[in-house]
């Protein structure tokens, strides 16, 4: 019964993705869409692809290399190849399955507890930067200033992040934070979330202090990855001559990627395209321009996935020969 439920959920997600994607295509003129794609500046697009590679692959690899304390044991080149290979799965598999694959690959380099801590903390940082970026850039887009309520919200976000970082450096703060979160989540009857957070806190506590101190380097690497993601997104907009500013692209891309984390589609397919049409439409762009941008952005991800597929096939053939 449980297996049937899982398959039913996957089928429902596939159906949702296809339906939303079909709806997005009904909004566009295919001829105009094709013209916007073929008129893309290839040099700017290649540079965007390179920036995207550095941000999503190299920065993440350096972060893993430092946090898992495997410098000297595993080369950074091997980690880059592993993360590039993982891009192949992110195109067509649900996020939960991709996370499981990442855990198995990272566990082979170090151990399970470090892998779990890294994946959880990486997810928290990603959601943090996307949430903060969505709020901050939206109000810069609208009013060129950040109003007090949003400023207070941003301060709360940073306090929560500072508390989490303190948990890595102080066992006392870790214990207190664990108790507070457990009390709140128990009151709200979020037992499953509580179990995951408690497991995360236990994995932090099991780490050596020398490993925990690398957390600040991890934050820097994750922030660098986010900034490069924004730059790559803006370069893509420049490549197809979209009349949008860097701030507007930063807001739209942050918001769309945040929405794509909602687990109701396959790898965000459909949600991303609907997000582009809606948010870029809010900025005054046509559905043709929005979908052209969406397809080119997805094409860049497919480009990384193709390299990843080559690496995964080569690794599989090597393992088969052995």
C-alpha positions as CSV (number, residue, x, y, z in Angstrom):
1,X,0.0,0.0,0.0
2,X,2.8,2.4,0.9
3,X,4.6,1.7,-2.4
4,X,1.3,2.3,-4.3
5,X,0.9,5.6,-2.5
6,X,4.5,6.7,-3.6
7,X,3.9,5.7,-7.2
8,X,0.5,7.6,-7.2
9,X,2.2,10.7,-5.9
10,X,4.9,10.6,-8.5
11,X,2.3,10.1,-11.3
12,X,0.3,13.0,-9.9
13,X,3.4,15.2,-10.0
14,X,4.2,14.2,-13.6
15,X,0.6,15.0,-14.6
16,X,0.7,18.4,-12.8
17,X,4.0,19.3,-14.5
18,X,2.8,18.4,-17.9
19,X,-0.5,20.2,-17.4
20,X,1.1,23.4,-16.2
21,X,3.7,23.3,-18.9
22,X,1.0,22.9,-21.6
23,X,-0.9,25.8,-20.1
24,X,2.2,28.0,-20.4
25,X,2.6,27.1,-24.0
26,X,-1.0,28.0,-24.8
27,X,-0.2,31.6,-23.7
28,X,2.6,32.2,-26.2
29,X,2.9,32.7,-30.0
30,X,5.2,29.9,-31.0
31,X,6.6,31.9,-33.9
32,X,7.6,34.8,-31.7
33,X,8.9,32.4,-29.1
34,X,11.2,30.7,-31.7
35,X,12.4,34.1,-32.9
36,X,13.3,35.2,-29.4
37,X,15.3,32.0,-28.9
38,X,17.2,32.1,-32.2
39,X,18.1,35.8,-31.8
40,X,20.0,34.9,-28.6
41,X,23.6,36.3,-28.3
42,X,25.7,33.1,-28.1
43,X,28.8,34.7,-26.6
44,X,26.9,36.2,-23.6
45,X,25.0,32.9,-23.2
46,X,28.3,30.9,-23.1
47,X,29.6,33.3,-20.4
48,X,26.3,32.8,-18.5
49,X,26.8,29.0,-18.7
50,X,30.4,29.4,-17.4
51,X,29.2,31.6,-14.4
52,X,26.4,29.1,-13.7
53,X,29.0,26.2,-13.7
54,X,31.2,28.0,-11.3
55,X,28.4,28.9,-9.0
56,X,26.4,25.6,-8.9
57,X,29.3,23.1,-9.3
58,X,32.6,24.6,-8.2
59,X,31.4,26.7,-5.2
60,X,29.3,23.8,-4.0
61,X,32.3,21.4,-4.4
62,X,34.6,23.7,-2.4
63,X,32.0,23.9,0.3
64,X,31.7,20.2,0.6
65,X,35.4,19.8,0.5
66,X,35.9,22.1,3.4
67,X,32.9,21.2,5.6
68,X,33.4,17.4,5.4
69,X,37.1,18.0,6.2
70,X,38.3,15.7,3.4
71,X,41.0,18.0,2.0
72,X,44.1,15.8,1.4
73,X,41.9,12.7,1.2
74,X,39.8,13.5,-1.8
75,X,40.8,15.9,-4.6
76,X,38.6,18.9,-5.4
77,X,38.5,17.7,-9.0
78,X,36.8,14.4,-7.9
79,X,34.2,16.4,-6.0
80,X,33.6,18.6,-9.0
81,X,33.0,15.5,-11.1
82,X,30.7,14.1,-8.5
83,X,28.6,17.2,-8.3
84,X,28.5,17.6,-12.1
85,X,27.3,14.0,-12.4
86,X,24.5,14.8,-9.9
87,X,23.2,17.5,-12.3
88,X,22.0,14.7,-14.6
89,X,19.5,13.6,-11.9
90,X,18.2,17.1,-11.0
91,X,16.7,17.5,-14.5
92,X,14.1,14.7,-14.3
93,X,14.0,13.3,-10.7
94,X,12.1,14.6,-7.6
95,X,14.3,16.6,-5.2
96,X,13.9,14.0,-2.5
97,X,15.4,11.3,-4.7
98,X,18.2,13.5,-5.8
99,X,19.0,14.3,-2.2
100,X,19.2,10.6,-1.4
101,X,21.6,10.0,-4.3
102,X,23.8,12.9,-3.1
103,X,23.8,11.4,0.4
104,X,25.1,8.1,-0.9
105,X,27.8,9.7,-3.0
106,X,29.0,12.0,-0.1
107,X,28.9,9.2,2.4
108,X,31.3,7.2,0.3
109,X,33.8,10.1,0.8
110,X,33.4,10.6,4.5
111,X,30.6,9.2,6.7
112,X,26.8,9.3,6.9
113,X,26.5,11.9,9.7
114,X,28.7,14.5,7.9
115,X,26.8,13.9,4.7
116,X,23.4,14.3,6.5
117,X,24.6,17.5,8.2
118,X,26.0,18.9,5.0
119,X,22.9,18.2,3.0
120,X,20.5,19.7,5.6
121,X,22.6,22.8,6.2
122,X,23.1,23.3,2.5
123,X,19.3,23.1,2.0
124,X,18.8,25.6,4.9
125,X,21.3,28.1,3.4
126,X,19.7,27.8,0.0
127,X,16.2,28.5,1.3
128,X,17.6,31.3,3.5
129,X,19.3,33.2,0.6
130,X,16.3,32.7,-1.7
131,X,13.8,33.9,0.9
132,X,15.9,36.9,1.9
133,X,16.7,37.7,-1.7
134,X,13.0,37.5,-2.8
135,X,11.9,39.9,-0.1
136,X,14.9,42.3,-0.4
137,X,15.0,42.5,-4.2
138,X,11.2,42.8,-4.5
139,X,11.1,46.0,-2.5
140,X,14.1,47.4,-4.3
141,X,12.2,46.7,-7.5
142,X,9.0,48.4,-6.3
143,X,10.1,51.3,-4.1
144,X,13.9,51.4,-4.3
145,X,13.9,51.1,-0.5
146,X,13.2,48.4,2.1
147,X,10.2,49.3,4.4
148,X,10.4,48.7,8.1
149,X,8.2,45.5,8.3
150,X,10.3,43.8,5.7
151,X,13.5,45.1,7.3
152,X,12.4,43.6,10.6
153,X,11.6,40.3,8.8
154,X,15.1,40.3,7.3
155,X,16.6,40.9,10.7
156,X,14.7,37.9,12.1
157,X,16.0,35.7,9.3
158,X,19.6,36.7,10.1
159,X,19.0,36.2,13.8
160,X,17.8,32.7,13.1
161,X,20.8,32.0,10.8
162,X,23.2,33.4,13.5
163,X,21.5,31.1,16.1
164,X,22.0,28.1,13.8
165,X,25.7,29.0,13.3
166,X,26.1,29.3,17.1
167,X,24.8,25.8,17.4
168,X,27.8,24.6,15.5
169,X,30.2,26.4,17.9
170,X,28.6,25.9,21.3
171,X,27.1,22.7,22.7
172,X,25.1,24.7,25.2
173,X,23.4,26.8,22.6
174,X,22.8,23.7,20.5
175,X,21.0,22.0,23.5
176,X,18.9,25.1,24.3
177,X,17.9,25.6,20.7
178,X,17.0,21.9,20.3
179,X,14.7,22.1,23.4
180,X,13.0,25.3,22.2
181,X,12.4,24.0,18.7
182,X,11.2,20.6,20.1
183,X,8.7,22.4,22.4
184,X,7.4,24.6,19.6
185,X,7.0,21.8,17.0
186,X,5.4,19.5,19.6
187,X,2.9,22.1,20.4
188,X,2.2,22.6,16.7
189,X,2.0,18.8,16.4
190,X,4.6,18.7,13.6
191,X,6.1,15.4,14.7
192,X,7.8,14.5,11.4
193,X,9.5,17.9,11.1
194,X,10.5,17.7,14.8
195,X,12.1,14.3,14.2
196,X,14.1,15.6,11.2
197,X,15.3,18.7,13.1
198,X,16.2,16.6,16.2
199,X,18.2,14.3,13.9
200,X,20.0,17.3,12.4
201,X,20.9,18.6,15.9
202,X,22.2,15.2,16.9
203,X,24.4,15.0,13.8
204,X,25.8,18.5,14.6
205,X,26.6,17.4,18.1
206,X,28.4,14.3,16.9
207,X,30.8,16.4,14.7
208,X,34.3,17.4,16.0
209,X,34.7,21.0,16.9
210,X,37.3,21.4,14.1
211,X,34.7,20.3,11.6
212,X,32.1,22.7,13.0
213,X,34.4,25.7,12.6
214,X,34.4,25.2,8.9
215,X,30.7,26.3,8.9
216,X,31.6,30.0,8.3
217,X,33.5,29.0,5.1
218,X,30.4,27.0,4.1
219,X,28.2,30.1,4.5
220,X,30.6,32.2,2.3
221,X,30.7,29.5,-0.4
222,X,26.9,29.2,-0.4
223,X,26.5,33.0,-0.6
224,X,29.0,33.1,-3.5
225,X,27.0,30.5,-5.2
226,X,23.9,32.5,-4.8
227,X,25.5,35.7,-6.2
228,X,26.9,33.9,-9.2
229,X,23.4,32.4,-9.8
230,X,22.0,35.9,-10.0
231,X,24.7,37.1,-12.3
232,X,24.2,34.2,-14.6
233,X,20.5,34.8,-14.6
234,X,21.0,38.4,-15.6
235,X,23.5,37.5,-18.3
236,X,20.9,35.2,-19.8
237,X,18.4,38.0,-19.8
238,X,21.0,40.2,-21.6
239,X,21.6,37.4,-24.1
240,X,18.0,37.6,-25.3
241,X,17.8,41.4,-24.9
242,X,15.1,41.4,-22.2
243,X,14.4,45.0,-20.9
244,X,14.9,44.2,-17.2
245,X,17.4,45.4,-14.6
246,X,19.7,43.3,-12.5
247,X,17.5,43.9,-9.4
248,X,14.4,42.7,-11.2
249,X,16.0,39.6,-12.5
250,X,17.4,38.9,-9.0
251,X,13.9,39.1,-7.5
252,X,12.2,37.0,-10.2
253,X,14.8,34.3,-10.3
254,X,15.0,34.0,-6.5
255,X,11.3,33.9,-6.2
256,X,10.9,31.3,-9.0
257,X,13.6,29.0,-7.6
258,X,12.0,29.3,-4.1
259,X,8.6,28.3,-5.6
260,X,10.3,25.4,-7.5
261,X,11.2,23.9,-4.1
262,X,7.5,23.2,-3.4
263,X,7.2,19.4,-3.8
264,X,4.2,19.3,-6.2
265,X,6.0,18.8,-9.5
266,X,8.9,16.8,-11.0
267,X,12.1,18.8,-10.5
268,X,10.2,22.0,-10.6
269,X,9.1,21.5,-14.2
270,X,6.0,23.5,-15.0
271,X,6.2,25.6,-11.8
272,X,9.3,27.4,-13.1
273,X,7.7,28.2,-16.4
274,X,4.5,29.4,-14.8
275,X,6.6,31.5,-12.4
276,X,8.5,33.1,-15.3
277,X,5.3,33.9,-17.2
278,X,3.6,35.4,-14.1
279,X,6.5,37.3,-12.6
280,X,8.1,38.5,-15.8
281,X,4.5,39.5,-16.9
282,X,4.3,41.6,-13.7
283,X,7.5,43.3,-14.8
284,X,5.9,44.2,-18.1
285,X,7.3,41.4,-20.3
286,X,5.2,39.3,-22.7
287,X,4.5,35.6,-22.3
288,X,6.7,35.0,-25.4
289,X,9.7,36.7,-23.8
290,X,9.1,35.0,-20.5
291,X,8.9,31.5,-22.0
292,X,11.9,32.2,-24.2
293,X,13.9,33.1,-21.1
294,X,12.5,30.0,-19.3
295,X,13.5,27.6,-22.1
296,X,17.0,29.1,-22.6
297,X,17.6,28.9,-18.8
298,X,16.4,25.3,-18.8
299,X,18.7,24.7,-21.8
300,X,21.6,25.8,-19.8
301,X,20.7,23.3,-17.1
302,X,20.4,20.6,-19.7
303,X,23.9,21.5,-20.9
304,X,25.2,20.8,-17.4
305,X,23.1,17.7,-17.2
306,X,24.6,16.4,-20.4
307,X,28.1,16.7,-19.0
308,X,26.8,15.0,-15.8
309,X,25.3,12.2,-17.9
310,X,28.7,11.5,-19.6
311,X,30.4,11.4,-16.2
312,X,27.8,9.1,-14.7
313,X,27.9,6.7,-17.7
314,X,31.7,6.7,-17.6
315,X,31.7,5.9,-13.8
316,X,29.1,3.1,-14.4
317,X,31.2,1.5,-17.2
318,X,34.3,1.7,-15.1
319,X,32.5,0.0,-12.2
320,X,31.2,-2.6,-14.5
321,X,34.7,-3.4,-15.8
322,X,36.0,-3.7,-12.3
